[in-house]
Amino acid sequence: MDKSCVLSKELCPKTEEEKKRMTKIPYASAVGSLMYAMMCTRPDLCFAVGMVSSYQSNPGPDHWVAVKRILRYLKGTSNLALCYHGGSLRLVGYSDVDGSADRDERKSTSGYAFLLGGAAITLCSKKQPCISLSTMEAKYIACTSAVQEAIWLRRFLKSLRISAHVDDAVVIYCDNTAAIAYAKDPKYHGRTKHIDTRYHFIRDSIAQGEVVLRHIPTNDMIADPFTKPLRRDAFHRHVSSMGLHRI
């Protein structure tokens, strides 16, 4: 999704004539096809498809333009595929969040990706259920969602007995040092006391040795494409890092 493409409910049809005109466009069908491709083999579509799917009930011409842009990108990159290779089967996660770029509700979008064998095996791009009052809070909430997924994956891989690293703590990378510090050493503070208790699940998981949070520079954050539009070069670099290559 191009950085210049900004979608909102303000672009939805207002009059009955505009709505009637949009009923002739196969918007929902196209979005459904994109979602199928995203779920099966194309994690790079996750954020863009999530954006356009939010307006299926009342899409406007600009929303349809965005859908066609995704379809053109998909056609031009039809030879991209997730490529897994041998070697270490160590589960690694990446957690990121945008900066409340949603124009309709001002809620942040959490994104995470978990890699195994050199490529993504699970990913997520989802709007957070609450409005965050700071970047640290948004990152902390995003990390909690990633930790929940990491614990499930760790136990699933352990049941399969396919890796010697299943008993190791899952490393999850985050690009916000404040969120990592708060998860490891929580301190009472007026700016954080309102954070819902359920998000503190992350602390117990760290204490039990199930996950480890580590800092990573923003430029190396593989989950970036799941939370925000990026420059073309950065987008393709992260797409390659998550295991999508031309075949």
C-alpha positions as CSV (number, residue, x, y, z in Angstrom):
1,M,0.0,0.0,0.0
2,D,1.5,3.3,-1.1
3,K,2.1,5.9,1.7
4,S,0.0,8.5,-0.3
5,C,-3.0,6.2,-0.1
6,V,-5.1,7.3,2.9
7,L,-8.5,5.7,3.3
8,S,-11.3,6.8,5.7
9,K,-15.1,6.8,6.1
10,E,-15.1,10.3,4.7
11,L,-14.6,8.7,1.2
12,C,-17.7,6.5,1.5
13,P,-20.8,7.3,-0.6
14,K,-23.1,9.8,1.0
15,T,-26.1,10.0,-1.4
16,E,-28.4,7.1,-2.6
17,E,-27.2,7.8,-6.2
18,E,-23.5,7.3,-5.2
19,K,-24.4,4.1,-3.3
20,K,-26.4,2.7,-6.2
21,R,-23.4,3.4,-8.6
22,M,-21.1,1.4,-6.3
23,T,-23.4,-1.6,-6.2
24,K,-22.4,-2.4,-9.7
25,I,-18.8,-2.8,-8.7
26,P,-17.7,-6.3,-7.4
27,Y,-15.9,-4.8,-4.3
28,A,-16.7,-7.5,-1.8
29,S,-15.9,-10.3,-4.3
30,A,-12.5,-8.7,-5.1
31,V,-11.6,-8.2,-1.4
32,G,-12.6,-11.8,-0.7
33,S,-10.3,-13.1,-3.4
34,L,-7.4,-10.9,-2.0
35,M,-8.1,-12.3,1.5
36,Y,-7.8,-15.8,0.2
37,A,-4.4,-15.1,-1.4
38,M,-3.2,-13.3,1.7
39,M,-4.2,-16.2,4.0
40,C,-2.6,-18.9,1.9
41,T,0.6,-17.6,0.4
42,R,0.9,-13.8,0.4
43,P,1.6,-12.3,3.8
44,D,2.7,-9.1,2.2
45,L,-0.9,-8.2,1.4
46,C,-2.0,-8.3,5.0
47,F,-2.1,-4.6,5.9
48,A,-3.4,-3.4,2.5
49,V,-6.2,-6.0,2.5
50,G,-7.1,-5.2,6.1
51,M,-7.5,-1.6,5.1
52,V,-9.8,-2.1,2.1
53,S,-11.8,-4.8,3.9
54,S,-12.9,-2.3,6.5
55,Y,-15.2,-0.5,4.0
56,Q,-17.0,-3.5,2.5
57,S,-20.4,-2.3,3.8
58,N,-20.2,1.0,2.0
59,P,-17.2,1.3,-0.3
60,G,-16.5,4.5,-2.3
61,P,-14.7,5.1,-5.6
62,D,-11.4,5.8,-3.8
63,H,-11.7,2.5,-1.9
64,W,-12.2,0.7,-5.2
65,V,-9.1,2.4,-6.6
66,A,-7.1,1.0,-3.7
67,V,-8.4,-2.5,-4.3
68,K,-7.4,-2.3,-8.0
69,R,-4.0,-1.1,-7.0
70,I,-3.6,-4.2,-4.8
71,L,-4.7,-6.4,-7.7
72,R,-2.2,-4.8,-10.0
73,Y,0.6,-5.4,-7.4
74,L,-0.5,-9.0,-7.0
75,K,-0.5,-9.6,-10.8
76,G,3.0,-8.0,-11.1
77,T,4.4,-10.2,-8.3
78,S,2.6,-13.5,-9.1
79,N,5.9,-15.3,-9.0
80,L,6.5,-14.5,-5.4
81,A,6.3,-17.4,-3.0
82,L,7.2,-18.3,0.6
83,C,10.4,-20.2,0.5
84,Y,11.5,-22.4,3.5
85,H,15.0,-23.7,3.8
86,G,16.7,-26.2,6.0
87,G,18.9,-25.4,9.0
88,S,17.9,-24.1,12.4
89,L,14.2,-24.5,13.3
90,R,14.3,-21.8,15.9
91,L,11.1,-19.8,16.3
92,V,11.6,-16.0,16.1
93,G,8.9,-13.3,16.4
94,Y,8.7,-9.6,15.4
95,S,6.1,-7.2,16.9
96,D,5.3,-3.7,15.7
97,V,2.5,-1.1,15.8
98,D,1.6,2.0,13.8
99,G,1.1,5.5,15.3
100,S,-2.7,5.8,15.5
101,A,-2.8,6.4,11.7
102,D,-6.4,5.2,11.5
103,R,-8.4,8.4,10.7
104,D,-11.8,7.0,11.7
105,E,-11.2,5.8,15.2
106,R,-7.6,6.8,16.0
107,K,-6.8,3.3,17.1
108,S,-3.4,1.8,16.5
109,T,-2.8,-1.3,14.3
110,S,-0.8,-4.2,15.9
111,G,1.2,-6.4,13.7
112,Y,3.4,-9.5,14.3
113,A,5.2,-12.1,12.3
114,F,6.8,-15.4,13.4
115,L,9.4,-17.0,11.3
116,L,10.6,-20.7,11.2
117,G,12.9,-22.2,8.7
118,G,13.6,-18.9,7.1
119,A,10.1,-17.8,6.3
120,A,6.9,-16.6,8.0
121,I,4.6,-19.3,9.4
122,T,2.0,-17.0,11.1
123,L,1.3,-13.3,11.0
124,C,-1.3,-10.8,12.1
125,S,-2.4,-7.2,11.3
126,K,-5.2,-6.1,13.6
127,K,-6.6,-2.9,14.9
128,Q,-6.2,-2.6,18.7
129,P,-9.4,-2.6,20.8
130,C,-8.6,0.5,22.6
131,I,-7.0,4.0,22.0
132,S,-3.5,4.2,23.2
133,L,-2.3,7.3,24.9
134,S,1.4,6.8,24.0
135,T,3.6,5.0,21.6
136,M,4.9,2.9,24.5
137,E,1.4,1.8,25.5
138,A,0.6,0.8,21.9
139,K,3.8,-1.2,21.6
140,Y,3.2,-2.9,24.9
141,I,-0.3,-4.0,23.8
142,A,1.1,-5.2,20.5
143,C,3.8,-7.2,22.3
144,T,1.2,-8.8,24.5
145,S,-0.7,-10.1,21.4
146,A,2.6,-11.4,20.0
147,V,3.4,-13.2,23.2
148,Q,0.1,-15.0,23.2
149,E,0.7,-16.3,19.7
150,A,4.3,-17.2,20.6
151,I,3.2,-19.4,23.6
152,W,0.7,-21.2,21.4
153,L,3.2,-21.8,18.6
154,R,5.8,-23.0,21.1
155,R,3.5,-25.6,22.6
156,F,2.3,-26.7,19.2
157,L,5.8,-27.2,17.9
158,K,6.7,-29.0,21.1
159,S,3.9,-31.5,20.5
160,L,5.2,-32.2,17.0
161,R,8.8,-32.8,18.3
162,I,10.4,-31.4,15.1
163,S,12.9,-29.0,16.6
164,A,15.6,-29.2,19.3
165,H,14.8,-25.6,20.3
166,V,11.2,-26.1,21.4
167,D,12.2,-25.8,25.0
168,D,14.0,-22.5,24.5
169,A,12.3,-19.2,25.2
170,V,10.8,-17.6,22.0
171,V,12.7,-14.4,21.1
172,I,10.3,-11.6,20.1
173,Y,11.8,-8.4,18.7
174,C,10.4,-5.0,19.4
175,D,11.7,-1.6,18.3
176,N,10.6,0.3,21.4
177,T,12.9,0.2,24.4
178,A,10.4,1.7,26.8
179,A,7.9,-1.0,26.1
180,I,10.5,-3.7,26.7
181,A,11.7,-2.1,29.9
182,Y,8.1,-1.8,31.2
183,A,7.4,-5.5,30.4
184,K,10.6,-6.6,32.2
185,D,10.5,-4.2,35.2
186,P,7.0,-2.7,35.7
187,K,6.9,0.3,37.9
188,Y,3.9,2.2,39.1
189,H,3.5,5.4,37.1
190,G,0.6,7.8,36.5
191,R,1.0,7.4,32.7
192,T,0.6,3.6,32.7
193,K,-1.7,2.8,35.6
194,H,-4.7,2.9,33.2
195,I,-3.4,0.0,31.1
196,D,-5.8,-2.9,31.3
197,T,-4.7,-5.8,33.5
198,R,-5.0,-8.4,30.7
199,Y,-2.2,-6.8,28.8
200,H,0.2,-7.5,31.7
201,F,0.0,-11.2,30.8
202,I,3.3,-10.5,29.1
203,R,5.1,-10.1,32.4
204,D,4.2,-13.5,33.7
205,S,5.3,-15.1,30.4
206,I,8.7,-13.5,30.6
207,A,9.1,-14.5,34.3
208,Q,8.3,-18.1,33.4
209,G,10.9,-18.2,30.7
210,E,8.5,-18.7,27.8
211,V,9.4,-15.6,25.9
212,V,12.2,-13.0,25.7
213,L,11.8,-9.5,24.4
214,R,14.7,-8.0,22.6
215,H,15.3,-4.6,20.9
216,I,15.8,-4.3,17.2
217,P,16.3,-1.1,15.1
218,T,13.2,0.1,13.4
219,N,14.8,-0.3,9.9
220,D,15.1,-4.0,10.6
221,M,11.6,-4.6,11.9
222,I,10.1,-7.3,9.6
223,A,6.6,-6.7,11.0
224,D,6.6,-3.1,9.6
225,P,4.6,-4.0,6.5
226,F,1.7,-5.3,8.7
227,T,1.1,-2.0,10.4
228,K,1.6,0.9,8.0
229,P,2.3,1.9,4.4
230,L,6.1,1.9,3.6
231,R,8.4,3.3,0.9
232,R,8.9,0.8,-1.9
233,D,12.5,-0.1,-1.1
234,A,11.7,-0.7,2.6
235,F,8.6,-2.7,1.8
236,H,10.4,-5.0,-0.6
237,R,13.3,-5.5,1.8
238,H,11.0,-6.6,4.6
239,V,9.0,-8.8,2.2
240,S,12.2,-10.6,1.3
241,S,13.2,-10.9,5.0
242,M,9.9,-12.7,5.8
243,G,10.8,-15.4,3.2
244,L,8.9,-14.2,0.0
245,H,11.1,-14.7,-3.0
246,R,10.7,-15.0,-6.8
247,I,10.5,-18.5,-8.1
